[in-house]
Amino acid sequence: MRLLATRNLRQWGSVSGRRPFAAALLIVVGLVVTSGCVNLAANLLHAVHGNNRPAEFEGLRGKRVAVVCSTDSGLGKDATNSILTNNIQAALSMNVKDIQLVRSSEIDQWLDVHGWEENDYIEIGKGVKAERLLAIEVMHLTLKNGQTLYQGQADINVTVYDVTEGGKIVFRKQLPEFAFPTTGGKPVTETSENKFRSFFLAVLSNKIAGLFYEVDATADVAIDATVSSF
């Protein structure tokens, strides 16, 4: 056993300088496997690799995708729409393999020329030559719970249209009464409304984008803890 431990330490020595916690777990896993503790080894490996949740919809991979956000004020160029669109596009670009995102400026240009009416998502998709259109509707967005706490809330509808199939709906998800933080809130005396809005929209964007790629299943719990950090 002592020889095996020495061999494992030599093997993972270069790794331990960069990731000491993971390296230590791997050394212990090697020891317990050789001694027959397979279940313990499996649990330790799970601790290293994490607990990932698969994408709810993988149909954006390898597609040309237009992302369109609307709020209570409609589909426009207001700050909330712009922040949500930019954040969601950035997350999708980083995490969805071979996705091709239609530039926001291209969508805005099409809307300036043709205008937009409710339920015209398919026309937008056709107009910008998208294969899929991701429509995000964020309604009833509020930032306060009472007068003393910041707590963001919104009703969210997420729909993916297959533009190449005549606008067939291939994915739909409703997130009614989404809230951050899920309980309590941030005292209004500890941050500004603009700062909280930016943080809430970032959380909201990650929640929406995370429907389309693998994410850490514990992320929702962990993000609530960050409310005290800003």
Buried (B, 14 or more C-beta within 10 A) or exposed (E): EEEBBEEBBEEBEEBBEEEEEBBBBBBBBBBBBEEEBEEBBEEBEEEBEEEEBEBEBBBBBEBBBBBBBBBEEEBBEEEBBBBBBBBBBBBBEEBBEEBBBBEBEBBBEBBEEEEBEEEBBBBBBBBBEBBBBBBBBBEEBEBBBEEEBBBBBBBBBBBBBBBBEEBEEEBEBEBEEBBBBEEEBBEBEEBEEEEBBBBBBBBBBBBBBBBBBEBEEEBBEEBBEEBEEE
